[in-house]
């Protein structure tokens, strides 16, 4: 599911999946600079991967859609 999303975003924007991944990684790294940012609680490492963030976002969307 997550890979499909990256592929779809890349196709819609005329870029490669790798470019999408790099941009997401840059955004994640920037967000993680704030030690109190909620993104720091996502994932298993010091900085979450794009896949971990996407999984978290999808889970949160499921919660919202269930309410």
C-alpha positions as CSV (number, residue, x, y, z in Angstrom):
1,X,0.0,0.0,0.0
2,X,2.7,2.5,1.0
3,X,4.8,1.8,-2.1
4,X,1.7,2.3,-4.2
5,X,1.2,5.8,-2.7
6,X,4.8,6.9,-3.5
7,X,4.4,5.6,-7.0
8,X,1.1,7.5,-7.5
9,X,2.5,10.7,-6.1
10,X,5.5,10.4,-8.4
11,X,3.4,9.8,-11.4
12,X,1.1,12.7,-10.7
13,X,4.0,15.1,-10.3
14,X,6.2,13.8,-13.2
15,X,9.0,12.7,-10.9
16,X,10.6,9.5,-9.8
17,X,9.6,7.5,-6.7
18,X,13.2,8.2,-5.4
19,X,12.6,12.0,-5.7
20,X,9.3,11.6,-3.8
21,X,11.1,9.6,-1.1
22,X,14.0,12.1,-0.8
23,X,11.5,15.0,-0.4
24,X,9.6,13.1,2.3
25,X,12.9,12.3,4.0
26,X,13.9,16.0,4.0
27,X,10.6,17.0,5.5
28,X,10.8,14.3,8.2
29,X,14.4,15.4,9.1
30,X,13.3,19.0,9.3
31,X,10.3,18.1,11.5
32,X,12.5,16.0,13.8
33,X,14.7,19.0,14.7
34,X,12.1,19.9,17.2
35,X,12.6,17.4,20.1
36,X,9.0,17.9,21.2
37,X,7.5,17.2,17.8
38,X,5.0,14.3,17.7
39,X,6.9,12.9,14.7
40,X,9.7,11.9,17.0
41,X,7.4,9.2,18.5
42,X,6.9,7.5,15.1
43,X,9.1,4.6,14.1
44,X,11.8,2.5,15.6
45,X,14.9,4.6,14.9
46,X,15.9,8.1,15.8
47,X,14.3,9.4,12.6
48,X,11.3,7.6,11.1
49,X,11.4,6.4,7.6
50,X,8.9,7.5,4.9
51,X,7.2,4.1,5.2
52,X,6.9,4.5,9.0
53,X,5.4,7.9,8.6
54,X,3.0,6.8,5.9
55,X,1.9,3.8,8.0
56,X,1.2,6.2,10.9
57,X,-0.7,8.6,8.8
58,X,-2.8,5.8,7.3
59,X,-3.6,4.5,10.8
60,X,-4.6,7.9,11.9
61,X,-6.9,8.4,8.9
62,X,-8.5,5.1,9.7
63,X,-9.3,6.3,13.2
64,X,-10.8,9.5,11.9
65,X,-12.9,7.7,9.3
66,X,-14.2,5.3,11.9
67,X,-15.6,8.2,14.0
